[in-house]
Structures are given as structure tokens and as C-alpha cells.
Amino acid sequence: MDSLIYSLNATMPIFFVMVIGYVLKQTGMLNDTFIETANKFNFKVTLPLLLCTDIGSTNIIKNFDAKYVLFCAVVTSICFWSIWFFTKKFMKDSYMTGAFVQASFRGSAAILGIAFIQNIYGNSGMAPMMIIGAVPLYNIYSVIVLTFEGGNSKHGSGNIKKACINIIKNPIIIGILLGMLVSLLNIKFPQMVDKTLKSFAVMASPLALVTIGAGFQGRKALAKIKPTLVASILKLVVQAAIFLPIAVYFGFRDQKLVALIIMLGSPTTVSCYIMAKNMNNDGVLTSSIIVVTTLLSALTLTFCIFVLRVFGLII
């Protein structure tokens, strides 16, 4: 029961904020212009600053675990390329393909990961190491698939060039690199600067959730319920079922294992919607997957935590 309440407390507020965003849109308080502007603001300002401040506040050199970071990177890569390979075989709509692949492999590692581990252990623990191993690849792979599969995609070398340019100028990737630079150089900002940056960073999650709810189109989402459910199963169940036993075999326990649960089985991150919308991919499908995975993750994450506790793998 404690694990259920814990998971509900972690996931349901996220779902409720999206519901409030939807209600505000239906009542006319929010409009399409606000949603479009807020998405761009999140993509270019708040999310990059959130990742920059989170990673920058971590002592990467002191906490660095090469084996663990490499495991996170390899697993993320396997998940992405496998899902994209099989999706190309079964999904013919390129506009949906990029959104489906991104939402199927990319979890809420940065936002939910730190919160989960802090709730259990009282500190962020190994979450930053998981973020370093997975989140840069999340964004690089997302840019690649959204570029190649998006509504404005080209063919051949044109796509490769466009993907490289998009990776280099992607604000979220820039935010991650700046955060790593701040951590490695042990840069300490003046208090005024630090508080200003954090004021923008704390806006990222709630504003993104409100815009997802406001932009959620129920009837269109219902028309895409099949790919939504398939993506949700891949995101919440399949990846964790395959790779958590492997992680246990490699000797990862406690904080490291909890961080991997988040990486593999957390709901689809809100930044998927922001990137999909800004790169001309299927925002309706993405928002639908985010809503469903967020709602169901309270049960799936609880089950993962319960099983690992029963076997004494996390305390």
C-alpha cells in the first residue's frame, strides 16, 4: 500500500495539471496562440535551463560511475534503434512515425527521476549519472528521428545534414552541454544570477504540462488509440521487463536500480510533445501517449518497485 500511495503521489499530480490545462482551454481562458507561444518558450528557454541547472548542480567528477553511465547509454541506444526499426516496418505514416518512436523510448528521466529518488532516499543519488548517460542521447536520437520522419523531411544527404544542424542548435542539447561544463569547471554563479536561472527552470514542468493538457484533442486522440496503447506498453512495460533483469545481473542495486526504473519505465516526458510540435511531427499522438503513460505509470512503477523490494534489490 505504501508503494502504491508513493507512486500515486508522484504521478497523479502530473496528470491533474494536464487535466487543468485541458479544462482551461475548454473554458476559453487559454487559446491556441498561448499554446503555440508557450511551447516555443518551453523548448527554447525553460527546459534547457532546467537541465542546465540540474546537471550543473551535480559534482560529475566526484559521482561519476563509468560502468553505470555506459549501461544507461547502451540501453537507451538499443531501445531507440530497435523501436525505430520495427516501427518503420509496420507504420507507413511518416508524420506519425517520428512521434511514435520518440514517445515510445524517451521517459521523464530528468524531471521524474530526481523527484522519485529524492522521495525514497532523501537526495538525488544516482539520478544525475543516469541523466548524463541517457538524456543527451534522448535528445540527439529524438532530433534524428523527428528530422527524418517529420512533415518537412527530405531524402538522402539533405536529411543527414539537416539532422546534424538540428542537433547542434537544439536548445535542450545546448542546455545539457552547458550544465556539464558548469559542473566540470565547478562554476558558482552569483546568488542573483542563480536565483534568476532557477526561477525560469522551475516553470518548465508545470507550463509544459498545462500546454499538453490545453493542446490535447480528445476526438483526434481517440482515432489514434491503437498506436497510443502500443507505445504506452513499450514505454511502461516492455523495456523495463527486458533490461531491469540485465541491470540486476550487472550488480546494480538501490539508487542505481531506482534510477533505471525511471529511465526504462517512467511515463513519456513532456518535452517529447514540445519537440514534436516544434519539428513538425504528430503532436496529437504525442500528447495522447503522454496522457496515457502518465495515468498508467502509477500502477506500473508501483509494481516494479514492489517486485524489486520483495527480492531485496532496493531498500
C-alpha positions as a printed Julia matrix, in Angstrom:
315×3 Matrix{Float64}:
   0.0    0.0     0.0
   2.87   2.4     0.8
   4.38   1.83   -2.65
   1.02   2.46   -4.31
   0.46   5.72   -2.41
   4.04   6.77   -3.13
   3.67   6.19   -6.88
   0.25   7.86   -6.97
   1.7   10.91   -5.21
   4.5   11.04   -7.77
   2.44  10.62  -10.95
  -1.14  11.76  -10.35
  -0.33  15.46   -9.72
   1.32  15.46  -13.17
  -1.88  14.07  -14.67
  -4.06  16.55  -12.73
  -2.09  19.55  -14.03
  -2.68  18.32  -17.6
  -6.39  17.96  -16.85
  -6.49  21.52  -15.53
  -4.81  22.72  -18.73
  -7.48  20.93  -20.77
 -10.29  22.48  -18.7
  -8.78  25.96  -19.02
  -8.67  25.56  -22.8
 -12.28  24.35  -22.95
 -13.47  27.3   -20.85
 -11.7   29.76  -23.16
  -9.13  31.01  -20.69
  -6.31  29.58  -22.84
  -6.23  29.75  -26.63
  -4.19  28.28  -29.48
  -1.9   31.31  -29.64
  -0.95  30.85  -25.98
  -0.29  27.14  -26.5
   1.95  27.75  -29.52
   3.88  30.54  -27.8
   4.26  28.57  -24.55
   5.57  25.53  -26.44
   8.27  27.62  -28.11
   9.13  29.31  -24.8
   9.47  25.92  -23.09
  11.54  24.46  -25.9
  13.97  27.37  -26.18
  14.16  28.68  -22.6
  12.71  26.79  -19.62
  13.6   23.16  -20.44
  17.22  23.96  -21.41
  17.62  25.95  -18.19
  16.07  23.14  -16.12
  18.57  20.6   -17.46
  21.45  23.06  -17.22
  20.77  23.85  -13.55
  20.09  20.21  -12.59
  23.28  18.87  -14.16
  25.32  21.95  -13.22
  24.49  21.47   -9.53
  25.87  17.9    -9.6
  29.52  17.06   -8.94
  30.05  14.93  -12.04
  33.71  14.15  -11.33
  33.07  13.0    -7.75
  29.99  10.9    -8.55
  30.99   9.62  -11.98
  30.44   5.87  -12.5
  31.65   4.88  -15.97
  30.06   1.41  -15.92
  26.67   2.78  -14.92
  26.71   5.7   -17.38
  27.77   3.36  -20.19
  24.97   0.91  -19.31
  22.4    3.73  -19.46
  23.76   4.91  -22.81
  23.85   1.45  -24.39
  20.35   0.52  -23.22
  18.95   3.84  -24.45
  20.57   3.26  -27.84
  19.23  -0.3   -28.13
  15.7    0.84  -27.24
  15.72   3.68  -29.74
  17.13   1.87  -32.76
  15.05  -1.26  -32.14
  11.78   0.67  -31.84
  12.54   2.78  -34.93
  13.49  -0.32  -36.95
  10.28  -2.18  -36.17
   8.09   0.93  -36.42
   9.31   1.57  -39.97
   8.15  -1.91  -40.92
   4.63  -1.6   -39.54
   3.78   2.13  -39.68
   3.56   3.76  -43.08
   2.64   7.29  -41.99
   5.95   9.14  -41.65
   4.25  12.03  -39.83
   3.22   9.62  -37.04
   6.38   7.51  -37.08
   8.72  10.09  -35.55
   6.26  10.97  -32.8
   5.6    7.28  -32.05
   9.29   6.35  -31.82
  10.24   9.33  -29.66
   7.33   8.84  -27.24
   7.98   5.08  -27.01
  11.61   5.2   -25.9
  12.0    8.55  -24.14
  10.97   8.71  -20.48
  10.77  11.52  -17.96
  14.28  10.82  -16.7
  15.33  14.31  -15.67
  12.11  15.6   -14.14
  10.6   12.47  -12.6
  13.87  10.64  -11.96
  15.28  13.14   -9.49
  11.91  13.51   -7.73
  11.47   9.75   -7.32
  14.92   9.1    -5.87
  14.69  12.12   -3.57
  11.36  10.79   -2.26
  12.91   7.41   -1.44
  16.44   8.28   -0.33
  16.29  11.98    0.58
  18.77  13.04   -2.11
  19.13  12.83   -5.89
  21.6    9.94   -5.57
  22.49   8.38   -8.92
  19.83  10.22  -10.92
  22.36  12.71  -12.4
  24.54   9.8   -13.6
  21.52   8.24  -15.3
  20.68  11.65  -16.81
  24.22  12.04  -18.18
  24.06   8.56  -19.73
  20.55   8.8   -21.18
  19.21  12.34  -21.59
  21.78  13.66  -24.12
  21.07  10.58  -26.26
  17.32  11.07  -25.75
  17.6   14.45  -27.37
  20.09  13.54  -30.09
  18.05  10.49  -31.14
  14.82  12.48  -30.95
  16.23  15.15  -33.25
  17.34  12.43  -35.69
  14.02  10.61  -35.87
  11.91  13.78  -35.89
  14.08  15.2   -38.69
  13.96  12.08  -40.86
  10.28  11.33  -40.22
   8.81  14.82  -39.83
   6.37  16.57  -42.14
   9.17  18.59  -43.76
  11.64  15.71  -44.07
  13.86  15.46  -47.13
  15.75  12.5   -48.53
  19.33  11.26  -48.56
  22.2   13.57  -47.64
  19.82  16.51  -47.19
  18.26  14.78  -44.2
  21.62  13.89  -42.67
  22.81  17.49  -42.98
  19.53  18.79  -41.54
  19.72  16.33  -38.62
  23.29  17.41  -37.77
  22.3   21.09  -37.87
  19.25  20.4   -35.69
  21.39  18.53  -33.15
  23.94  21.34  -32.95
  21.35  24.08  -32.49
  18.88  22.1   -30.35
  18.3   24.23  -27.21
  17.84  21.2   -24.93
  21.14  19.63  -26.01
  22.85  23.01  -25.57
  21.38  23.21  -22.05
  22.76  19.74  -21.19
  26.25  20.58  -22.51
  26.3   23.89  -20.63
  25.22  22.09  -17.44
  28.06  19.58  -17.82
  30.5   22.45  -18.42
  29.29  24.27  -15.3
  29.71  21.1   -13.25
  33.14  20.15  -14.62
  34.52  23.67  -14.16
  32.79  23.99  -10.77
  31.33  27.35  -11.77
  29.43  29.12   -8.98
  27.06  31.82  -10.15
  26.34  34.89   -8.01
  23.19  34.4    -5.95
  21.19  36.85   -8.06
  22.07  35.0   -11.27
  21.48  31.59   -9.71
  18.02  32.53   -8.43
  17.09  34.07  -11.78
  18.05  30.9   -13.68
  16.19  28.68  -11.24
  13.08  30.89  -11.48
  12.9   30.1   -15.18
  13.84  26.43  -14.66
  11.0   25.74  -12.22
   8.5   26.92  -14.84
   9.44  24.15  -17.27
   7.4   21.22  -15.96
   4.14  22.93  -14.93
   4.0   25.1   -18.04
   4.7   22.12  -20.3
   2.01  20.06  -18.55
  -0.56  22.86  -18.86
   0.13  23.23  -22.59
  -0.11  19.46  -23.14
  -3.5   19.42  -21.46
  -4.64  22.54  -23.29
  -3.47  21.15  -26.62
  -4.97  17.7   -26.06
  -7.53  16.92  -28.76
  -9.71  14.13  -27.43
 -11.51  13.1   -30.62
  -8.33  13.08  -32.71
  -6.51  11.19  -29.95
  -9.23   8.52  -29.86
  -8.71   8.0   -33.58
  -5.08   7.13  -32.76
  -5.8    4.96  -29.72
  -4.11   1.85  -31.18
  -0.63   3.39  -31.68
  -1.1    5.2   -28.35
  -1.64   1.93  -26.47
   1.2    0.14  -28.29
   3.61   2.99  -27.5
   2.42   3.04  -23.87
   3.09  -0.69  -23.44
   6.55  -0.31  -24.98
   7.34   2.66  -22.72
   5.98   1.37  -19.43
   6.35  -2.41  -19.6
   8.46  -3.93  -22.39
  11.7   -2.0   -21.9
  11.7   -2.45  -18.12
  10.84  -6.16  -18.43
  13.81  -6.72  -20.74
  16.54  -4.55  -19.24
  15.9   -4.45  -15.47
  16.85  -8.15  -15.07
  20.01  -7.41  -17.05
  20.75  -4.46  -14.75
  20.35  -6.75  -11.73
  22.75  -9.23  -13.35
  25.34  -6.46  -13.71
  25.07  -5.78   -9.98
  23.13  -2.51   -9.89
  21.13  -2.04   -6.68
  19.23   0.57   -4.64
  19.56   4.12   -6.04
  21.1    2.92   -9.3
  18.27   0.46   -9.85
  15.57   3.01   -8.98
  17.1    5.45  -11.47
  16.99   2.71  -14.12
  13.32   2.05  -13.31
  12.65   5.69  -14.13
  14.75   5.58  -17.29
  13.02   2.46  -18.58
   9.51   2.63  -17.15
   8.61   6.25  -16.49
   5.86   8.0   -18.46
   6.77   9.72  -21.7
   8.42  13.05  -20.96
   6.58  16.29  -21.65
   9.5   17.55  -23.76
   8.51  14.96  -26.41
   5.41  17.0   -27.13
   7.36  20.26  -27.27
   9.94  18.83  -29.69
   7.32  17.08  -31.83
   5.32  20.29  -32.22
   8.38  22.4   -32.93
   9.75  19.94  -35.52
   6.51  19.41  -37.46
   5.65  15.93  -36.2
   2.42  14.47  -34.81
   1.64  16.46  -31.66
  -1.79  14.83  -31.21
  -0.31  11.32  -30.99
   2.49  12.53  -28.72
   0.15  14.26  -26.27
  -2.11  11.21  -26.25
   0.81   8.92  -25.35
   1.97  11.31  -22.61
  -1.51  11.38  -21.05
  -1.98   7.59  -21.14
   1.54   6.73  -19.91
   1.25   9.26  -17.1
  -2.08   7.8   -15.97
  -0.93   4.16  -16.13
   2.57   4.69  -14.74
   1.27   4.92  -11.17
   0.41   1.22  -11.44
   3.4    0.03  -13.48
   6.02   1.92  -11.45
   4.42   0.69   -8.23
   4.61  -2.88   -9.48
   8.31  -2.51  -10.42
   9.2   -1.03   -7.04
   7.17  -3.67   -5.2
   8.81  -6.59   -7.05
  12.34  -5.24   -6.55
  11.67  -4.64   -2.86
  10.29  -8.15   -2.42
  13.51  -9.57   -3.81
  15.62  -7.23   -1.65
  17.16  -5.42   -4.62
  16.19  -1.96   -3.39
  15.76  -0.68    0.16
